[in-house]
Structure formats: structure tokens, C-alpha cells
């Protein structure tokens, strides 16, 4: 398993626990860019939710991801 595959598994775990969706539900998000930029898993999830799923900042705060935006 590649490091990127591991990254994506952790992303899925984070997203499922926070909002009940997986990375493939946010298919427009630049996951590989987040990986190569060495973002923390939670930061990558926060950016994807905020930028590609229009999750309001207040919601990100409520689910513990607001510190990353």
C-alpha cells in the first residue's frame, strides 16, 4: 500500500467520523495535492469540505475542523 493510499484511508476515516461521507463524495477536491503538500489529515478534510462542499465555517468549528481554515 502506498503512502497516498494510507493518506486516503485516514481521510475517509476522518470524513466518515465527522460528516458521514467519504473522500469520493468530494471527488473535485485535490487530494493528491493535499498529500504532496503534506497537510495534516484534518486540514485536508477541512479544506475539502469548505472549498468543495460549501460546508459553512461555523459547521467546521462545530465538528472540530475550524482551526484549519
Rosetta blueprint (number, residue, H / E / L):
1 X L
2 X L
3 X H
4 X H
5 X H
6 X H
7 X H
8 X H
9 X H
10 X H
11 X H
12 X H
13 X H
14 X H
15 X H
16 X H
17 X H
18 X H
19 X H
20 X L
21 X L
22 X L
23 X H
24 X H
25 X H
26 X H
27 X L
28 X L
29 X L
30 X L
31 X H
32 X H
33 X H
34 X H
35 X H
36 X H
37 X L
38 X L
39 X L
40 X L
41 X H
42 X H
43 X H
44 X H
45 X H
46 X H
47 X H
48 X H
49 X H
50 X H
51 X H
52 X H
53 X L
54 X L
55 X L
56 X L
57 X H
58 X H
59 X H
60 X H
61 X H
62 X H
63 X L
64 X L
65 X L
66 X H
67 X H
68 X H
69 X L
